Structures are given as C-alpha cells and as structure tokens.
Amino acid sequence: MDAQAVRPAIRGIGYSIRATSPDFDDLGPKLDEAERLGVDYVELPIFAWTLIIDGKVLPERLERLVEATANRPFGYTVHGPLAVNLMDHPARQRHHLAYLEAAIDVAGALGAVTLVVHAGCVREEADVDAAYVRQRAALEKAGDRAARHGLTLCVENIFRFEPMRETALPSRLAAEIATLDHPHVRATLDFSHAFLRTTDAGVDYFSEIAALAPYARHLHVHDSFGRPATSWAIDDGERAGLGEGDLHLPLGWGGIDWEQVAARCRFDAGAVVNLELNRRYWSELPRQIPVLRALADRFAAAATV
C-alpha cells in the first residue's frame, strides 16, 4: 500500500514561538515551556534570527542553533523569511531565491519537517501571469533542494497589504501547486490570511479554503474578523479594538467559524496544525493548547467521513 495512503490526516499540533533576541540566546526557556505544554511540534522563526547574510548561512551560528534545539521531545517546523517574494521583478528575484535556499539549508540542519515560505506578490509589474510562471520555476528549484533535506516547502497564502496588485487567492495557490506537481512543494493554509484576502476580493471564504486544503501539509490557525486594516492605529491593542487586520488572536476570539472550517476542509495527509499567537496574547497560550488539540481532532475526524 502507498505510504501516503496510511499517513494520519493530522500529524500533530504545535505553535510558533516568538523571537525576542536575534541571537536566539533566550531559546532554552521557550522550548522548556513547549515541553511543559506537551505539544508535538514547535515552529522556529528563523526569519527573526541572525543566521543568513546576503543569501549565505553563518555556519557557527547555525551550529549553535542546532545544539540549542537538540534532544527535545517534539519535532520542528520552520517559518522561513517573510520577505522572500518569488514573484518579484526578475532583476531582484535571484536574491529572494538565494535567501530561500539558505533557509532551506537551515531548516534541513534542524531536522524540520516543513519550511513555510509566503506566496509571492506583484506590486508594480504589469504582467501578472509572467510573475506566476517565475514563481513556479523558483518553487521547482527550491522544492528540489528541500527534497535533498527530506523536508517539505509549504507555500503560505497571504493577503494584500501596502501597495500590492496581486497575491494568490487560496484557490489560485491550489492551482499553482497542482500545476507544479512537486512532491516537496505543498501549502500552508493560513485561515486568517484567507479570511482577509477573500473579504478583500468579495469571494466565498469557505469555498476558497476548501480548494487549498487538499494541498495543505501545514496549517496556521489564529483568529481575526476578516476585516482588512483601513484605520490609523499605532498599537495592536487598537487594531484589536477595531477588529481590523491580521490580529493573530486566540482561537474563539475572532469571527472564524472553526466548526464550519472542519466541516468543509479535507487536508493533505500528515498536516501539522500550528497556532500563531500575537505576543501580546501569550498569557492565553496554556488555555489555547487544549482548544488547539480539540480542533485538530475535529480536522482528523472530518477526514475519515
């Protein structure tokens, strides 16, 4: 029997730790907390640590990070650079790809199962279709590198912000991954990002996430109201008060109907359900872990129906 057919619908749960030091010298207590909470995975924010300079890994720092993350009772996922844009202008794209390839090497050294990279965006270029072609070519090359490390590159759906003409709706991202058809390039389905993007586009949220779910090896869960930020606000507390933007609220605090999400989505085999909390809500983390595990159980149960 094919190994993919017998993999569980949900591999486990985890959460993204938040970086406070670029030198990751405060990592030990954060991993101790994850042990106490009993999660299956921890997502490491390598984009916030000083590990890569001009597309090249700093080997001594990587060695220290590998040592700092060793001998823990959980696995790792890695969030790669947020700034990587594989749809950028050709003159700049090679820098983005070099940065991503270095991040793949870091994730591989850490033994991570997935590396998250944001979907590309188009700002000023007129030919959007050409930008999608460039992104597919770059993802194929990056997927080959990920395969050599035994990890999966998971492309995360984002939403339009700042002066941005185009970034893929979840259904378009699903179509791009299907067209690429690379076994080491899948999706990270971010439910709140999808809520914001579908509101912006005026399309049905549940149809869009259901389209991407079969390609999603990794899930980012956090709450919001799907309301793009339009107001002048300085602090995250103000944004929460207005209910605007990518709030990264605890589950149940926002407007996402998680029961309906579970009912509509069938995820890729072996997906990791990862909680992404804003740092200001960290005191809620212990109460969120049982909620997260219950949600993962609903996702797994739905896959068997």
PELIN-V832086 format. One record per residue. PHI is phi in degrees with one decimal (999 if undefined). Layout:
phi = {PHI	PHI}
//
This chain:
phi = {999	-61.9	-60.7	-61.3	-70.6	-103.8	-71.2	-66.5	-63.0	-124.0	-77.7	168.2	-118.0	-163.7	-150.2	-86.1	-78.3	-106.1	-80.1	-119.8	-129.9	-65.4	-95.8	44.7	-80.8	-105.9	-70.8	-52.1	-61.4	-67.4	-73.2	-59.8	-60.8	-62.4	-61.6	-62.6	-81.0	72.7	-81.9	-91.1	-142.1	-125.3	-95.3	-97.4	-90.6	-66.3	-63.9	-98.3	-107.7	-81.5	-130.7	-131.2	-125.2	51.1	77.6	-125.8	-75.3	-86.6	-62.7	-66.4	-68.8	-62.5	-60.5	-66.8	-68.6	-59.6	-64.4	-69.2	-101.4	-76.4	60.3	-111.6	-84.7	-135.0	-93.8	-128.4	-116.3	-130.1	-95.5	-76.5	-60.7	-69.4	-79.7	-61.6	-134.0	-77.8	-103.5	-66.9	-54.8	-52.4	-67.7	-106.2	-61.7	-61.7	-69.3	-64.6	-66.9	-62.2	-62.8	-64.0	-62.9	-64.2	-64.1	-61.2	-63.7	-64.5	-61.5	-63.9	-64.2	-83.9	71.5	-68.7	-90.0	-139.9	-124.7	-90.6	-132.3	-72.3	-60.7	-73.5	-142.4	-116.4	-104.7	-107.3	-70.5	-80.5	-91.2	-67.4	-61.2	-64.2	-66.5	-64.7	-61.6	-61.0	-64.3	-62.6	-63.8	-67.8	-68.1	-63.3	-64.9	-65.9	-63.4	-62.9	-68.0	-60.9	-61.2	-65.5	-95.7	72.0	-122.3	-111.6	-84.9	-113.7	-86.8	-95.0	-66.4	-122.6	-128.9	-79.2	-145.4	54.1	-83.2	-127.1	-81.6	-150.8	-145.0	-64.5	-62.8	-52.2	-66.3	-69.3	-62.1	-59.4	-64.7	-65.2	-68.0	-64.2	-65.0	-64.3	53.1	-107.1	-65.2	-110.0	-125.7	-127.0	-121.2	-106.9	-90.3	-98.9	-68.8	-72.4	-58.4	-63.1	-61.1	-66.8	-68.4	-72.5	-62.2	-59.8	-86.8	71.0	-120.7	-75.1	-61.7	-69.1	-64.4	-68.1	-70.2	-64.6	-68.7	-85.5	-52.4	-64.2	-101.1	-90.5	-85.8	-145.5	-125.8	-103.1	-113.3	-169.8	-111.4	-163.5	-111.5	64.5	-111.5	-55.9	-72.6	-128.5	-93.6	-79.9	-142.4	-95.9	-108.5	-60.7	-62.8	-68.8	-62.8	-64.6	-61.9	-84.0	71.0	-112.5	90.1	-86.7	-82.9	52.4	-79.8	-57.7	-60.5	96.0	-88.7	-108.6	-109.4	-77.2	-87.8	-68.8	-63.4	-71.2	-57.5	-62.3	-71.6	-95.5	-107.1	-125.4	-91.1	-58.8	-61.8	79.4	-71.0	-100.3	-97.5	-118.0	-84.8	-117.5	-94.9	-62.3	-57.5	-69.5	-105.8	-63.0	-64.0	-83.5	-55.5	-58.8	-75.9	-80.0	-61.0	-61.7	-64.7	-63.1	-67.0	-64.6	-64.7	-60.9	-64.2	-66.7	-61.2	-66.2	-65.1	-64.0	-68.3	-93.8	-79.6}
//
